[in-house]
Amino acid sequence: MSASPIILLPPSEGKATGGEDPVLDLDALSFPELKQERLLMIKALSELMSDSSLAQKTLGVKAAALETARLYNSELTKASTMAAIERYTGVMYDFIDYRSLDEAPRLFFGSNTIIMSGLFGLVRPFDLIPNYKLKMGAKIRGNKTCSAIWKPLVTKSLSRVTEGRVVWDLLPIEHSAAWDPSRLNYSARFTVKFLNDSGEGKLRTLSHWSKAMKGALIRHLVSRADETGHPELALNSLRAFKHPQGYEFRDDMINKSENITELIFLKKN
């Protein structure tokens, strides 16, 4: 029997406000070895918020959006929390539509998904977190980006859970900079790309709707838990995948290198 896979996801820019759970408890978060760095990140971000110009430079927003973000980032240890899967509300998470999954896929998703966060490093879907704003590419301490700060720690933490397992790497470039896959020992690592075929011999990479496409793919992965942790069975599973927007897995277009397999989903216009 194959081991369960690891699904790596980014967080979302969009986040639900409020929360009915207690304040942030760093001791209760997954990957407790990251606690000390999380404390330093929270302290640094909170201090930056006291200066409007520094906050704007760090967060990349202005006017009312800046003031709202400064407020959230200044109250990280005092604000109510909610599960990360409820907090993140971006397009990909909307299309995952976690609440509509059956019980088994929901549990599978919660147990096997890891979300990379600029503030917390790594969290799992059920970890309770406050509202915050911080991109992985933001410079926050020592003129280093969050990804540079987290990279050695995140890589070490992931190495403990990916041993011999399939990794579904659905991270964008910004978050890919926060770990070093070459230092991990996994059985396979899959990335995905969605392409449009205009019929004129040109293939165009889908960008605007790629988050929605990934969300639908994740629903498929967690609904086929008996296959997605095994490299060969996972590919068989994708052959049966019918994307609602018409993208189909093309096993004749797979791109393989030494430690990564890029899977292509193609839509013919």
GUTI-888783 format. One record per residue (C-alpha): x, y, z; residue in three letters. Coordinates in steps of 0.001 Angstrom, whole numbers, padded with zeros to 6 digits, always signed. Example, Ala and Ser with C-alpha at 12.3 -4.5 7.8 and 13.67 -1.06 7.14 Angstrom:
2
+012300-004500+007800Ala
+013670-001060+007140Ser
! end
This chain:
269
+000000+000000+000000Met
+001390+003407-000965Ser
+001947+006225+001521Ala
-000271+009281+001466Ser
+001056+012115-000697Pro
+002000+015604+000385Ile
+000182+018470-001346Ile
+002029+021798-001191Leu
-000082+024929-001603Leu
+000412+028677-001298Pro
-001863+030724+000962Pro
-004141+033327-000590Ser
-003975+037100-000677Glu
-007655+037169+000169Gly
-008484+036263+003764Lys
-011668+036019+005788Ala
-011926+038567+008564Thr
-012753+037945+012199Gly
-012803+034561+013844Gly
-014528+032826+016731Glu
-011597+030773+018005Asp
-009116+031815+020733Pro
-006100+034005+020096Val
-003009+032639+018361Leu
-001340+029744+020172Asp
+002024+029095+018552Leu
+002469+025919+020583Asp
-000624+024447+018936Ala
+000470+025012+015335Leu
+001812+022207+013172Ser
+005601+022097+012749Phe
+006359+023309+016307Pro
+010059+023455+015483Glu
+009299+026702+013637Leu
+008012+028452+016766Lys
+011079+030584+017457Gln
+011217+031907+013906Glu
+007483+032561+013963Arg
+007934+034676+017089Leu
+010662+036707+015386Leu
+008556+037188+012250Met
+005513+038320+014238Ile
+007617+040755+016260Lys
+009326+042189+013165Ala
+006078+042566+011223Leu
+004311+044203+014149Ser
+007138+046713+014608Glu
+007142+047608+010915Leu
+003470+048514+011114Met
+004219+051489+013384Ser
+005767+053331+010426Asp
+003305+053995+007604Ser
+005941+054357+004873Ser
+007769+051180+005901Leu
+004470+049320+006123Ala
+003513+050434+002623Gln
+006888+049378+001226Lys
+006679+045989+002956Thr
+003053+045172+002153Leu
+002705+046798-001265Gly
-000716+048360-000608Val
-001913+051923-000083Lys
-004654+054056+001415Ala
-007491+052213+003183Ala
-006067+048780+002318Ala
-002797+049763+003996Leu
-004471+050977+007171Glu
-006545+047810+007401Thr
-003473+045617+006907Ala
-001521+047616+009513Arg
-004295+047049+012014Leu
-004403+043282+011426Tyr
-000619+042942+011511Asn
-000401+044943+014732Ser
-002799+042641+016582Glu
-001531+039208+015560Leu
-001233+037937+019125Thr
-004526+039474+020277Lys
-006931+038784+017418Ala
-009309+035836+017175Ser
-008286+032956+014957Thr
-009898+030517+012563Met
-008718+027414+010714Ala
-006345+028231+007850Ala
-008674+026522+005364Ile
-011412+028945+006445Glu
-009085+031959+006632Arg
-007759+031670+003076Tyr
-010446+032757+000608Thr
-008653+033183-002719Gly
-009700+031728-006080Val
-007890+028416-005624Met
-009495+027859-002239Tyr
-012915+028792-003615Asp
-012528+026106-006268Phe
-011277+023531-003752Ile
-014574+024254-001972Asp
-013433+022354+001088Tyr
-016801+022354+002823Arg
-018504+020508-000041Ser
-016071+017573+000044Leu
-017252+014296+001483Asp
-015904+013403+004919Glu
-013087+011110+003753Ala
-011639+013587+001198Pro
-011943+016384+003780Arg
-009915+014402+006292Leu
-007424+013415+003610Phe
-007032+017059+002570Phe
-006532+018188+006159Gly
-003940+015519+006906Ser
-001893+015696+003711Asn
-001923+019356+002689Thr
+000771+021820+003744Ile
+000424+025547+003114Ile
+003500+027782+002809Met
+003060+031088+004630Ser
+005280+034144+004638Gly
+004441+034701+008306Leu
+004225+031176+009736Phe
+006481+029206+007379Gly
+004271+026123+007161Leu
+000734+025498+008359Val
-001812+022760+007889Arg
-005463+023410+006954Pro
-006799+022978+010490Phe
-004212+025212+012194Asp
-005838+028232+013855Leu
-004382+031511+012575Ile
-005305+035212+012748Pro
-005902+037520+009806Asn
-002651+038969+008454Tyr
-001026+040367+005350Lys
+002496+039394+004304Leu
+003742+038139+000966Lys
+006461+035511+000741Met
+008551+037918-001354Gly
+008339+040787+001151Ala
+011502+041956+002892Lys
+010940+041980+006624Ile
+014147+041283+008552Arg
+017747+042062+007717Gly
+016721+043086+004194Asn
+015901+039426+003497Lys
+012726+038202+001877Thr
+010445+035928+003853Cys
+011322+033132+001435Ser
+015059+033544+002125Ala
+014459+033562+005883Ile
+012252+030486+005812Trp
+014103+028422+003202Lys
+016529+026453+005431Pro
+013928+025907+008145Leu
+011089+024965+005819Val
+013336+022612+003866Thr
+014374+020834+007056Lys
+010776+020558+008276Ser
+009532+019214+004958Leu
+012359+016680+004799Ser
+010861+015031+007877Arg
+007467+014439+006274Val
+008227+013836+002576Thr
+010561+010840+002964Glu
+009555+008281+000323Gly
+006289+010062-000476Arg
+004793+011652-003578Val
+004872+015448-003473Val
+002274+017424-005413Trp
+004035+020761-005779Asp
+001381+023358-006648Leu
+003432+026338-005482Leu
+003884+029511-007546Pro
+007389+030827-008194Ile
+007339+033185-005202Glu
+006687+030347-002763His
+008962+027863-004533Ser
+011827+030093-003373Ala
+011048+029147+000248Ala
+012325+025571+000062Trp
+015042+023471-001560Asp
+013535+020318-003119Pro
+016995+018964-003940Ser
+017573+018336-000238Arg
+014464+016182+000156Leu
+014135+012463-000475Asn
+010703+011906-002025Tyr
+009521+009146-004356Ser
+008198+011604-006954Ala
+007495+015311-007283Arg
+004772+016514-009613Phe
+004190+020044-010847Thr
+001394+021068-013212Val
+000937+023436-016129Lys
-002262+024362-017945Phe
-001972+025169-021648Leu
-004349+026424-024335Asn
-004034+025206-027929Asp
-005309+027885-030282Ser
-005180+025510-033233Gly
-002479+027551-034953Glu
+000421+025497-033688Gly
+000981+027691-030657Lys
+000490+026711-027023Leu
-000245+029441-024505Arg
+000352+029036-020786Thr
-002756+029768-018762Leu
-002108+032339-016050Ser
-005284+034215-015127His
-007327+031074-014408Trp
-004518+028789-013251Ser
-005573+029094-009594Lys
-009077+027956-010435Ala
-007681+025057-012452Met
-005470+023982-009559Lys
-008409+024134-007167Gly
-010399+021717-009309Ala
-007369+019438-009645Leu
-006887+019340-005876Ile
-010476+018202-005429Arg
-009687+015329-007795His
-006474+014425-005947Leu
-008085+014244-002516Val
-011049+012300-003885Ser
-008716+009567-005204Arg
-006727+009055-002017Ala
-005985+005418-002844Asp
-004056+006445-005972Glu
-002480+009869-005518Thr
+000297+008698-003205Gly
+001720+006278-005789His
+003534+007712-008862Pro
+002092+005334-011465Glu
-001401+005082-010023Leu
-001529+008875-009724Ala
-000977+009248-013462Leu
-003705+006698-014150Asn
-005989+008744-011954Ser
-005287+011873-013970Leu
-006231+010119-017191Arg
-009738+009844-015777Ala
-009790+013503-014740Phe
-012291+015620-016645Lys
-011775+019254-015854His
-014949+021376-015934Pro
-013261+023901-018222Gln
-012203+021255-020709Gly
-008554+020734-019738Tyr
-007341+017174-020127Glu
-004207+015485-018870Phe
-001767+014763-021711Arg
+000554+011920-020765Asp
+002308+012326-024125Asp
+003483+015798-023064Met
+005001+014937-019675Ile
+008316+016693-019034Asn
+010701+014769-016802Lys
+013990+015796-015275Ser
+016090+014119-012596Glu
+013848+014982-009639Asn
+010691+016573-011029Ile
+007860+015619-013366Thr
+005857+018388-015024Glu
+002322+017333-015915Leu
+000540+019106-018759Ile
-003188+019771-018971Phe
-004280+020946-022401Leu
-007425+022592-023729Lys
-008028+022862-027453Lys
-009992+025941-028448Asn
! end
